[in-house]
């Protein structure tokens, strides 16, 4: 703008003439610009004051100043459209200069600021992604935790009872609920171990006894690892429900469940992993959903199924202890209940080969805790010439020793208890003070003499005879020991008598301790490991093996050739064989002496009819011979028919020598054998 | 011929019979059953088998010659024959019997007749081979040797 000073008022006149319209528009625009420029910083201040964090306040100040000055410039411009004084012009100039300065400074500063602001944006995005990821992981952890909680709940439920049936049923129910299963089933191995039988299902109340041979490839695959394996819905173990209409069966998973058989337990001798038997648990997802098995669901199933993991040494010890104690307890209870049998002498001792050392060890282990609480010392002396193994009634011998030692501990407040066991020599019988006792040792028997000496309360010699009477308590018992029923010594005497021995007590008097001695007759085993071996079935070579020493069997076959072959086979195994060529002949000559009847069922319905007639002939099951079918038919129907008519077994022809040997052993032991077809 | 050579011949012959499928493992099982208490077990059983075979083959021929043919009857005979041949380990005979039974089921007369002829053929082959085997065994025993068993 050009201005020239006028002489009169020192005012400045705009150079251009005041064009009304243009000027009017300029005027208005300037005014609005000024307005806007003034309001922007106000807005900025307002919003920045609201936000908690803004790092660049001084930037705002600068920017605000710049805006304000610009606004001021435009505002002052309003006055310069008409004639204006020099003062206005000067203010205008000053404003402009300031604005120039500030705006340049702002421009320079923005160069630094803007990249920073942009990077803030990037960081914001990055953080958002991270937060989303963490959210996902949190979700996973939460699911795992829930799964863990479910497993714990399931385990707790399963372990809250000792009843096997309840345990298994609960497992199925809880699994079904947790995983929302369509069906859940448990297949248990049959007694023969050749098949799996459907034992429990979730939905069906009473599953019919479907069976499946155990050696299917899919079952072997599942049993060979402890993981849950996906199987085809069409395999026999998964075909649990009738297919009603067409639908896509849901995914099926199977897992093995290790089984502990109580018969596997032999004390100090745990079963090898390879001889363990397994049950099979099959789980099915609902059929019409698109659900698939998730990894965490499979893990859940595996954990639940494998409730019996390898026991630690400590757990083993505990389980063994429980077993031993309950074994002994069971015998004790049985014997007390059988006291009547003891009375009239009809109780019969069992005869097995057992380790003498282990009997004494057991007694010691059972008594030690009590003795140590009472601070009594226990010592055991076993003579070096004591046989390692003896033949007799192990349980009752242990019971006797335990009773005697138990009494010693019971009636001693302090001191020591010594147990000695020796082989009784004929000379030592003299001091037994029982003139009528004249034992005669021989090659097959020896006399075990056990003496238990304690330093306890002793017994008045006059009371000694009464000790062996039932239910009588010694009046002179000064210690308030635990009350016994008074049966113990009476029972011991009975056992000792049954073992052709004698038991007596000596005591010097009250407070002078007590000595209990007994002698029993035990057999000497022929071979130390006799008891460990069952029939050794695999005897090679061509010699006549008398494993089945004269076992009377009957062979029924209408084909002469087959009859001769089967007869020869059984003769070779040492059986006493009678043959029959027809059903009538068979019925005529069959007798209770025959332990097994082998009948050919290849020819029509004759065989089944015969089986029924035989069962009718022998009313009591234990009298009649076992009925085993011989057939070349690998037909499931044949097998089902055999089972239906009540046969005890089925074997497939041709039968080799080894197979027949194994079959006879199995039959005589288990009384049933159905070969897998 | 001395004992060793005879024994070798016997072994070879037995091995050949096994290889060709005339006999199977069941025959070795029978041999295992032979011992001091029944020294002629195998021969006795095989003789019984021969008698049985001839009787059954005769019955089959008669049954197939009748008009109309009673296939059930034929099948019963074949079934018996299959059983006995399986017991002695006569593998080829047994297999032909299996095919024969299929034809009986489908009532295919031509197939049955063909099978019967095959059976007769297999039977005579088997008989000759076994009789040769037994002759060798007799010669070995006469010469004081022992019969080698096949594994």
Interface residues (C-beta under 8 A of the other chain):
Chain A: X542 X543 X544 X559 X560 X561 X562 X564 X565 X566 X568 X569 X571 X572 X600 X602 X603 X632 X653 X654 X656 X657
Chain B: X25 X26 X29 X30 X32 X33 X34 X35 X36 X37 X38 X41 X44 X45 X48 X49 X52 X76 X79 X80 X82 X83 X84 X86 X87 X88 X89 X149
